[in-house]
């Protein structure tokens, strides 16, 4: 009697979800070659080709699509059996910088729910510096933040290029200050934008100060000001008006994952989180 290998089924589901052997390997904390071997063993056991891989893409075959639902059901039953009738819920306290939490946030939370059903997630949104202080103080277990100057370590999730975002017809009137929509200090993105304008000897004013990036983008969409934003997180309807208004280049900033987690289950969840963030950030 043949039986399915649980780690191979898990690897298949990660490849299917992340559409990448590389990202699946990151989520599993292993190598791409090891993931390929697991998939080959699973395909040999089933006698079916589950995944088609090309240099640019990974997609499921018709057999792979059909097997996916059964594989998910199997993994859910496996996880319930391991947890017992009264699973112990663990809590992972995660901090995410407001300027880093772009379109990745929804798939991140969806993926964490699917891979860690017994994990309660406590999420704080704030300034990168404040979140790093909370991590150092033991108030948070992991943070996704903009890289702070002089701070070493961490795992890079994305390298963002910034732009000056406003409505397509927005113009800075001649002989006027550049109107900015920003978060209050000590926001690192605000500091980058102000530094670029000061270096270019361009006058600026804070036309709008928001309590969160959603408020900042709303101000830009309303035509009140220009918002310095990572191109990855700029919402539809806003465009980079920097070149048209002869604004200086803001530069780029890395998004980093810092963690103090040692629990195996939480580490696995964080690896999946990191792989999912990279996948969505690359596609943005």
C-alpha positions in Angstrom: 0.0 0.0 0.0 1.4 3.4 -1.0 0.9 6.5 1.1 1.4 10.2 0.5 4.4 11.9 2.0 3.1 14.9 4.1 6.3 17.1 3.6 6.0 16.6 -0.2 2.3 17.5 -0.2 3.2 20.6 1.9 5.9 21.6 -0.6 3.5 21.1 -3.5 0.9 23.4 -1.9 3.6 26.1 -1.3 4.7 25.9 -4.9 1.1 26.2 -6.0 0.4 29.2 -3.8 3.6 31.1 -4.3 4.0 30.0 -8.0 7.8 29.7 -7.4 10.1 26.9 -6.3 12.5 29.5 -4.9 9.8 31.2 -2.8 8.5 27.7 -1.6 12.1 26.8 -0.6 12.3 30.1 1.4 9.1 29.3 3.2 10.3 25.8 4.1 13.8 27.0 5.1 15.4 24.6 2.6 16.8 24.6 -0.9 15.2 24.8 -4.3 16.7 21.5 -5.2 15.1 19.9 -2.1 11.7 21.2 -3.1 12.1 19.9 -6.6 13.0 16.5 -5.3 9.8 16.4 -3.1 7.7 17.3 -6.1 9.3 14.7 -8.2 8.6 12.0 -5.6 5.0 13.1 -5.3 4.5 13.1 -9.0 6.1 9.6 -9.3 3.8 8.3 -6.5 0.7 9.7 -8.2 1.8 8.9 -11.7 0.8 12.5 -12.7 2.5 15.6 -13.8 1.4 18.3 -11.3 3.5 21.3 -12.2 4.8 22.8 -15.4 7.9 24.9 -14.9 9.5 27.3 -17.4 12.4 29.8 -16.9 9.8 32.6 -16.3 6.8 30.9 -14.6 5.5 28.0 -12.6 1.9 26.8 -13.1 -0.2 23.8 -12.2 -1.2 21.3 -14.8 -4.9 20.2 -15.0 -3.9 17.2 -12.7 -2.2 19.6 -10.3 -5.3 21.8 -10.1 -7.4 18.7 -9.4 -5.0 17.4 -6.7 -4.7 20.8 -5.0 -8.1 20.7 -3.2 -7.4 17.2 -2.0 -4.0 18.2 -0.8 -5.4 21.1 1.2 -8.0 18.9 2.8 -5.2 16.4 3.7 -3.0 19.1 5.2 -5.9 20.5 7.3 -6.7 17.1 8.6 -3.0 16.4 9.4 -2.7 19.7 11.3 -5.9 19.0 13.3 -4.6 15.6 14.2 -1.3 17.0 15.4 -3.0 19.8 17.4 -5.4 17.3 19.1 -9.0 18.0 20.1 -8.2 21.1 22.0 -5.4 22.9 20.1 -3.3 25.4 22.0 -3.5 28.8 20.3 -0.2 30.7 20.2 0.1 34.4 19.5 2.5 36.0 17.2 3.0 39.8 17.7 4.0 41.4 14.5 4.7 45.0 13.7 4.4 46.4 10.2 5.6 49.8 9.0 2.7 51.8 7.6 4.9 52.7 4.6 5.8 49.0 4.0 2.3 47.6 4.3 1.2 47.9 0.7 -0.8 45.4 -1.4 1.1 42.6 0.4 -0.9 42.9 3.6 -4.0 41.1 2.5 -2.2 38.1 0.9 0.1 38.0 3.9 -2.8 37.6 6.3 -4.6 35.1 4.1 -1.5 33.0 3.8 -0.8 33.1 7.5 -4.3 32.0 8.3 -3.9 29.0 5.9 -0.5 27.8 7.2 -1.0 28.6 10.9 -4.7 28.0 11.7 -4.0 27.9 15.4 -1.9 31.0 15.5 -3.4 34.2 16.8 -1.9 37.2 15.0 -1.5 40.5 16.8 -0.6 43.2 14.2 0.6 46.7 15.0 1.0 49.4 12.3 3.4 52.3 13.0 6.7 54.1 12.3 9.7 51.8 11.6 11.7 53.4 14.4 9.0 52.9 17.0 8.4 49.3 15.9 12.1 48.5 16.1 12.2 50.0 19.6 9.2 47.8 20.5 11.0 44.7 19.1 14.2 45.6 21.2 12.0 46.0 24.3 10.4 42.6 23.8 7.0 44.0 23.1 6.9 42.6 19.5 8.3 39.3 18.2 8.8 40.3 14.6 8.6 43.5 12.5 8.5 44.4 8.8 10.0 47.8 8.6 11.9 50.3 6.4 15.7 49.8 6.9 16.9 52.2 9.6 20.3 53.9 9.1 23.0 52.1 11.0 20.8 49.1 11.8 22.3 45.8 10.8 20.9 42.3 10.4 17.4 41.4 9.3 16.2 39.8 6.1 15.5 41.9 3.0 12.0 41.5 1.6 11.9 44.3 -1.0 13.9 47.2 -2.3 11.5 50.0 -3.1 12.0 53.0 -5.4 10.1 56.1 -4.3 8.3 58.7 -6.4 6.2 61.9 -6.0 2.6 60.8 -6.3 -0.4 63.0 -7.1 -3.4 63.1 -9.5 -2.3 63.0 -13.1 -3.1 66.7 -13.7 -1.4 68.0 -10.5 1.0 70.9 -11.1 3.2 72.8 -8.7 2.5 76.4 -9.5 5.6 78.6 -10.3 7.3 80.4 -7.4 5.4 78.3 -4.9 6.4 75.8 -2.3 6.1 72.1 -3.1 2.9 71.0 -1.1 3.5 67.7 0.6 1.2 65.1 2.0 3.2 63.2 4.6 3.1 61.4 7.9 4.4 63.4 10.9 8.1 63.1 12.0 9.9 60.8 12.7 8.6 59.1 9.6 11.6 57.9 7.6 9.9 58.4 4.2 9.1 62.0 5.1 12.8 62.5 6.0 13.9 61.0 2.6 11.6 63.3 0.7 12.5 66.5 2.7 16.2 65.7 2.4 15.9 65.4 -1.4 14.0 68.7 -1.7 16.5 70.5 0.6 19.4 69.2 -1.3 17.8 70.4 -4.5 17.2 73.8 -2.8 13.5 73.6 -3.4 11.1 75.1 -0.9 8.4 72.9 0.5 5.5 73.0 2.9 3.5 70.3 4.7 0.1 70.9 3.1 -1.3 67.7 4.8 -0.1 65.6 7.7 -1.8 62.3 8.0 -2.1 59.8 10.8 -1.6 56.9 8.4 -0.6 56.2 4.8 -4.2 55.7 3.9 -4.9 59.3 4.9 -1.9 60.6 3.0 -2.9 58.8 -0.2 -6.5 60.1 0.3 -5.1 63.7 0.4 -3.1 63.1 -2.8 -6.2 61.6 -4.5 -8.2 64.7 -3.5 -5.6 66.9 -5.2 -4.4 68.6 -2.0 -0.8 67.7 -2.3 2.0 65.4 -3.5 2.7 62.3 -1.5 6.1 60.7 -1.4 5.4 57.0 -1.7 7.1 53.7 -2.7 6.0 52.9 -6.2 4.9 49.5 -5.0 2.3 50.8 -2.6 1.0 53.8 -4.6 -2.8 53.3 -5.2 -4.5 53.4 -8.6 -5.4 56.9 -9.7 -2.1 58.4 -8.6 0.9 58.9 -10.8 4.5 59.9 -10.3 4.4 63.7 -11.1 8.1 64.2 -10.2 9.5 64.4 -13.7 6.7 66.7 -14.9 7.3 69.1 -12.0 11.2 68.8 -12.1 11.3 67.3 -8.6 14.5 65.6 -7.4 14.8 61.8 -7.2 13.9 60.6 -3.7 15.9 57.4 -3.9 15.1 53.9 -2.6 14.7 52.1 0.7 14.8 48.4 1.7 12.0 46.6 3.5 13.4 44.4 6.2 12.1 41.5 8.4 13.6 41.5 11.9 12.6 38.7 14.3 13.2 37.4 17.8 11.1 34.3 17.3 12.6 30.9 18.3 9.4 28.7 18.4 9.4 26.3 15.4 5.8 26.9 14.5 6.1 30.7 14.5 9.4 30.5 12.5 7.6 28.4 9.9 4.9 31.1 9.7 7.4 33.9 9.4 9.3 32.0 6.6 6.0 31.7 4.7 5.2 35.4 5.4 8.6 36.5 4.0 8.2 34.3 0.9 4.7 35.6 0.3 5.8 39.3 0.7 8.6 38.8 -1.8 6.3 37.1 -4.3 3.7 39.9 -4.2 6.3 42.7 -4.1 8.0 41.3 -7.2 4.7 41.2 -9.0 3.7 44.7 -8.0 
